[in-house]
Amino acid sequence: MDVKIFLIALLFVAILVTATLILTGYFKKCMHGNEKQGGLSEKEKDKTKEHTTNQQKNETKTFQEILPTGVVSIKSNKIEFKAYIDVPENWNKKCVILVHGLGRSHEVWIKDGTVKDLKKNGYCVLLFDLPLHGERGKMKTLEQLAYIILQGSKDIVNAANYLKEHGAKEVYIISRSLGSIVTSVALGNGATIDKAELLLAGANLTYLYEYGAITSNPKAKSEMGKWINTPLVKEIDPLYKLPKYTGQVHFHCGKKDNVIPPKACQYAFDAATSASERKLFWHDRGHSMPKDEYIDEALDFFGAPLPSVSENMTVKNPVYPTPSSPEPGEPPIFILFVLHIEPKLVHGEMDMSSRQTLTEYNNVKNELLWLMNFADKENVKMTGLFNGWYMQLALRQNDLSHLSTFLSKGHEIGTHAHNICYNSTSDKWYVCPSNPDQWFRDAKIAVDKVLSAVGKGSNRAMCAMFPRGQYQNECSLMSKYGYDIGVGNRPEIAINFFDHIVWNPWRPKCINDYDHSLEEDFNTPFVSIDHRAQIGSSTSHGVDSTVKTLKRQFLMVFLEWKVREVYDFEDKIWTWGVVHHPNYGSRYNNDIEQFFKWLNRYFINVKTPKGKIIAVYSTASQIADVYHKWERKHPGRSSFSYVNSDPYPYLTEFAKNKLSNSIYQTEVQYSPNIVLFILTENSGKKLIVVWNKNGTNIKIDFSSYFTGVTKVNVCRPWGACYTRPVDKIYVGDLPLLVEEP
């Protein structure tokens, strides 16, 4: 074993020694022909530019026509080498080049399952043998190692060009040990590689000369000493090549590596000063890097393929379809807390002069005062929608100060119109289901009088209780009475269709057709904002809105929002809301406190690594105003539209289905930046939703949460899943769903 370690160390030193000797002219006879040394020639750089043009010309072709699966021959510095390309059926137009280490061949990536994992996630792979490795011969003398580095780096440059001119939109690379040295040279010499995953990398040959494994080998150190202090070392040292690379690069290094000491890896990381992103991951290992140590992080780094819009979303507006180009700057999720001040009818009437009505008024007022105090502490915004009876009594008693304070604190007052009308002769509110015009009129008059009396507020928001699916008159009435916001005016319809509320403001069609009640109509004069039923109740409106259900329901919209934020996929306006009825008094106050404190702790004003805020509290008018700006920015673009039996209208149906069929249990603060949201699926399996809010990929050991298993299923929100060791799950900016197998 000692002899084997010695030989490996000796070969590594020989790489560095021989490379410099070649550059000084010692081993020209060992080189194949009279190839140029160092970086790319001007001719090669011009050819690289041509590849970009050729790629653009090829974009109209299918990948089967332009990128073959099988063995191809690639020209590189007057030499042809064989490469093995494997294109999966679900190709995402991204390819990964795999570069092996010293004494190995391309087959190592097949045997350890790396190729399988990459293909499963939609990546094509390109494998090749480094010069004098595998099918390209055998290294006979140490002089040939420099040829391996120099020719190998050119091979990488030309392999990347080949992929891009044959349809790959992005090219990534994974390399190990000697392969990482070769790759570093290629990156510095202009290889068109977008992201690089360098395993067991190192830089600063002078440091390696003094402190690396060669210090125990006098012969090797003597050979290295002939050139280590000459200017020529700059041609082969990653320390001088990596600063030229402007793409994204991640380094994985061993804390116990005695071949490439940890400090040499740190030098490599520090050298990548021009990289648009650079990260360094330390592993408690020597000079080895098994697949399970890095593959999860690599997949997250490369970004698993998003489902295409054409396959997973129904574009309702063909004039202005969902854009294919990125749109950075996803707005936050606007959280709407709605209050419904309901009438309390006795035998279909509410007598405004009765003691019972006055008692009801005082009970509602006390709850409003509690809510304002709660909102002050938790910074929550409320939209209060009042039936006319409450406003009438407030005016009659000149009891307006609490309503004025409500508005002064940034909350909003609007109208809630049940199917009741006011009879001024009898001074009673009564049920009048066939006269919606009077519902609107009587409720609006009372609310407008209060707003006029307090001298503030604008009555823009209306929730009218039409029979579900019977909305033919809604547009004309909303327009007639000046309402431009419909709040919760399509109650539970979306929940019945796909198990959650609509996550975007939109203009719904006014039609007497339940199946088309969520269909978009740009001519509708108001904006609709959906929300869930009574917070804390398991039966209100026939749905469950208990706190545990609200938590998993909010996780649904968060996962959808986060995927779009990570990938800059089409900015939209996002909303999520819930209602409370002050008529219930304090029955649900504990639920209100519990849920909104949960939101505040994990989502409200929390920033992503891109600096985007996840969620904020807003009133209905604030949401509508933001939506109107979005409409002006994107004229004619669909915000949301759905007809019963359409495909699911969002990207993350997989996550939605998982959460719909689960029960929320608890959350665990794993670290300051990582929270585990723990659920139990209906099947009994444990499910954990997790992400790292600072964006760094962190390895987490889930063993204590999944007892008795060695591997778990790890899924991205849209359903790209793979099996990983339970103690080695990399968690980063993109949320993951981790479940028992």
C-alpha positions, 0 to 999 in steps of 0.5 A, spaced: 500 500 500 505 504 501 508 503 494 502 504 491 501 511 494 508 513 493 507 511 485 501 516 485 504 521 488 510 521 484 506 521 478 502 527 480 509 530 481 511 528 474 505 532 471 508 538 473 515 537 472 514 534 465 509 540 463 514 545 464 520 541 461 516 541 455 514 548 455 522 549 455 523 545 449 526 539 453 521 534 450 519 536 443 521 530 440 515 526 445 510 531 442 506 529 437 508 534 431 510 541 432 503 543 436 503 550 439 504 551 446 500 555 452 493 558 450 489 558 444 492 561 437 488 567 434 486 562 429 483 557 434 480 563 438 476 565 431 474 558 430 471 558 437 467 565 435 464 561 429 461 556 433 457 561 436 454 563 430 453 556 427 449 554 434 444 560 432 443 557 425 442 550 428 437 552 433 431 550 428 433 543 428 431 537 432 437 535 437 436 528 434 439 531 427 444 535 430 447 531 436 448 524 435 448 518 440 455 514 439 462 515 438 464 521 434 471 524 432 473 531 434 479 534 431 483 538 436 490 541 434 491 537 428 489 530 432 483 527 432 480 523 438 474 519 439 469 522 444 463 518 446 456 522 446 450 519 450 443 524 449 437 522 453 430 522 450 428 528 455 434 532 453 434 539 456 439 542 451 445 542 456 451 537 456 456 535 461 463 533 459 467 528 464 474 528 465 478 522 468 484 522 473 491 519 472 491 512 470 484 512 468 479 512 462 472 515 460 469 508 463 470 510 470 464 515 469 460 509 467 462 504 472 460 509 478 453 511 475 455 518 474 453 518 467 446 514 469 445 520 474 446 526 469 442 522 463 436 521 468 436 529 469 436 530 462 443 532 461 447 529 455 454 527 456 461 527 453 466 522 455 473 521 452 480 519 454 485 523 456 491 523 451 495 516 452 490 514 457 485 508 455 484 507 448 489 513 446 495 509 448 499 508 454 504 513 458 511 510 457 515 516 460 514 521 465 516 526 459 509 525 456 505 527 462 506 535 459 503 532 453 497 530 456 496 536 460 497 541 453 493 536 448 488 534 453 486 542 455 485 543 447 481 537 447 476 540 452 476 546 448 474 543 442 469 538 445 466 544 448 465 547 441 463 541 438 457 540 443 455 548 442 455 547 434 451 541 434 445 544 439 447 544 446 445 551 449 450 550 455 456 546 456 458 544 463 464 539 466 466 535 471 473 533 472 477 529 477 485 530 480 489 530 473 483 532 469 482 538 474 489 540 472 487 539 465 480 543 465 483 549 469 488 550 463 482 549 458 478 554 462 484 559 462 485 558 455 478 560 453 474 553 453 466 555 452 464 552 458 459 555 462 459 551 469 465 547 472 465 542 477 473 541 479 474 535 484 481 535 487 483 541 484 489 545 486 494 551 484 500 554 486 506 549 484 511 553 488 507 551 494 506 544 492 514 544 491 515 546 498 509 542 502 506 537 497 507 529 497 513 530 493 517 533 499 518 526 501 521 524 494 528 527 493 528 525 485 522 528 484 523 534 488 530 535 484 527 534 477 521 540 479 527 544 482 530 545 475 524 550 473 519 551 479 522 558 479 522 560 472 517 564 469 515 558 465 511 556 470 505 561 469 504 557 463 501 550 466 499 553 473 492 553 475 494 559 479 495 563 473 490 560 468 484 560 473 483 568 473 481 568 466 475 564 467 469 568 467 464 562 468 461 559 474 466 554 478 465 550 484 471 546 487 471 540 491 477 538 495 479 533 501 481 536 508 486 530 509 489 530 501 496 529 502 497 529 494 494 536 493 494 539 500 488 543 502 491 549 502 493 548 494 485 547 493 484 554 497 489 557 492 485 554 486 479 557 489 482 564 490 485 564 483 478 564 480 477 571 481 473 573 475 468 567 475 461 569 476 460 564 481 465 560 485 464 556 491 468 551 495 466 545 498 471 541 503 470 534 504 473 529 510 477 525 505 484 524 502 485 524 495 479 521 493 472 523 491 466 518 490 460 520 486 456 520 492 460 526 495 459 531 490 453 529 485 447 532 489 451 538 489 453 538 482 446 537 480 443 543 484 449 547 481 447 545 474 440 546 475 435 540 473 431 541 467 425 545 468 418 542 464 417 546 458 411 551 458 408 547 452 408 541 455 406 543 462 402 550 462 396 552 458 397 558 455 391 562 454 393 568 450 396 566 444 397 573 442 402 574 448 404 567 450 409 566 456 416 568 454 421 563 453 427 568 455 428 569 462 425 575 466 429 576 473 425 580 479 420 575 481 415 580 485 414 577 492 408 573 494 402 578 497 399 576 503 392 578 504 388 577 510 381 579 509 375 580 514 368 579 513 363 583 517 357 578 517 350 580 518 346 576 524 339 574 521 334 571 525 328 568 521 331 572 515 331 579 518 336 583 522 332 588 526 337 594 527 333 597 533 334 590 537 338 589 543 341 583 539 343 587 534 347 592 538 350 586 542 352 583 535 355 590 534 359 590 540 362 583 539 364 585 532 367 591 535 371 588 540 374 583 536 376 588 531 380 592 536 383 585 538 385 584 531 388 591 530 392 590 536 394 583 533 396 587 527 400 592 530 405 587 533 405 582 527 405 588 522 399 584 518 395 588 513 388 587 513 382 588 508 376 589 512 369 588 508 363 590 511 356 589 510 352 595 511 348 594 518 355 595 522 356 601 518 349 604 519 350 603 527 357 606 527 354 612 524 348 612 528 352 612 535 357 616 532 362 611 534 367 612 528 374 612 531 376 605 531 374 605 524 378 611 523 384 608 526 383 602 522 384 606 516 390 610 519 394 604 521 394 602 513 388 597 513 383 597 508 375 598 508 371 595 503 364 592 502 361 585 503 354 584 500 350 578 502 344 577 499 340 582 503 337 588 502 335 594 507 328 596 508 328 603 511 321 603 513 322 597 518 329 599 519 331 592 517 335 588 513 332 582 510 334 576 505 333 578 497 336 573 493 333 575 487 335 582 487 343 583 487 343 590 484 340 592 491 345 588 495 350 592 492 347 599 493 345 598 500 351 595 502 355 601 498 351 606 501 352 605 508 360 604 507 361 610 503 357 614 508 362 612 514 368 613 509 366 620 508 365 621 515 372 619 517 375 623 511 379 617 509 379 611 505 376 609 498 371 603 497 374 599 491 373 592 494 367 588 494 365 581 495 358 579 493 355 572 495 353 570 488 351 563 487 357 559 485 357 559 478 352 564 477 356 570 475 353 573 469 351 580 472 357 581 476 361 585 471 355 590 470 354 591 477 361 592 479 362 597 474 356 600 476 358 601 483 365 603 482 368 597 484 375 595 481 377 589 486 373 583 487 376 579 493 374 572 494 368 572 489 370 565 486 370 562 493 372 555 493 372 554 485 379 553 484 380 548 491 374 544 487 378 544 481 385 543 483 386 543 491 388 550 492 386 557 491 388 561 485 395 564 486 395 570 481 390 576 481 386 575 474 380 578 470 375 572 471 369 571 466 362 574 468 358 568 466 353 563 468 357 557 467 361 553 473 366 550 469 368 557 466 368 561 472 375 561 473 376 563 465 380 569 464 377 575 460 381 581 459 374 585 458 372 584 465 372 591 469 375 588 476 381 584 478 379 578 482 384 576 488 382 569 491 383 567 498 381 561 503 375 560 508 375 562 515 382 561 518 382 555 524 376 552 521 375 545 518 368 546 516 367 553 513 365 553 506 366 546 506 373 546 506 379 545 511 383 551 513 386 549 520 393 552 521 396 545 519 392 545 512 394 553 511 401 551 512 402 546 507 397 550 502 402 556 503 408 551 502 405 550 495 405 557 493 412 558 496 415 552 492 412 554 485 414 562 486 421 559 488 422 555 482 420 561 478 425 566 482 431 561 482 430 560 474 428 567 472 422 564 469 416 569 467 415 574 473 407 574 475 404 577 481 403 572 486 397 572 492 395 568 497 390 570 502 385 567 508 379 570 511 376 571 518 369 573 521 370 577 527 362 575 528 366 569 531 369 573 536 375 570 539 374 563 537 379 563 532 384 568 535 389 563 537 389 560 530 390 567 527 396 568 532 399 561 530 399 562 523 401 569 522 407 568 527 409 562 522 409 566 516 413 572 519 418 567 522 420 563 515 417 568 509 415 575 511 420 580 508 425 574 508 430 575 502 433 570 497 440 569 495 438 574 489 435 579 494 428 578 492 423 578 498 419 572 499 412 575 502 409 581 504 403 583 507 398 587 503 391 590 502 387 588 496 388 595 493 395 595 494 395 588 490 390 591 485 395 597 484 401 592 483 397 588 478 395 594 474 402 596 473 404 589 471 398 589 466 401 595 463 408 592 463 405 586 459 399 588 455 395 582 453 399 577 457 395 572 461 395 572 468 391 566 470 386 562 466 383 555 467 377 551 465 375 545 468 379 539 465 384 544 463 391 541 464 394 544 471 395 551 470 402 551 474 409 548 474 410 545 480 404 540 480 408 534 483 409 538 489 402 540 489 400 533 489 405 531 494 403 536 499 395 535 498 396 528 500 400 530 506 399 532 513 403 538 516 406 536 522 412 541 525 418 545 523 425 544 525 430 550 525 436 545 522 441 551 522 440 559 522 439 558 514 435 552 513 428 550 516 425 543 515 418 543 514 416 536 516 409 532 513 406 525 513 404 523 507 397 519 507 401 513 505 404 514 512 411 516 509 415 522 512 416 528 507 420 534 508 420 540 504 427 544 505 431 549 502 437 554 504 436 561 504 443 563 503 443 559 497 450 555 499 449 548 498 450 544 504 450 537 506 445 535 511 445 528 514 437 526 514 438 520 518 435 522 525 429 524 521 428 518 517 430 512 521 431 505 519 433 507 512 440 508 508 437 512 502 431 517 501 428 520 495 430 527 493 425 531 488 425 537 485 418 541 486 416 539 478 418 532 479 425 530 477 427 525 483 433 521 484 435 516 490 441 518 495 444 516 501 440 519 507 446 522 510 449 526 504 443 530 501 446 537 498 441 543 500 441 549 496 437 555 493 432 550 490 427 547 495 427 540 495 422 534 497 425 529 501 421 523 502 422 515 505 423 510 499 
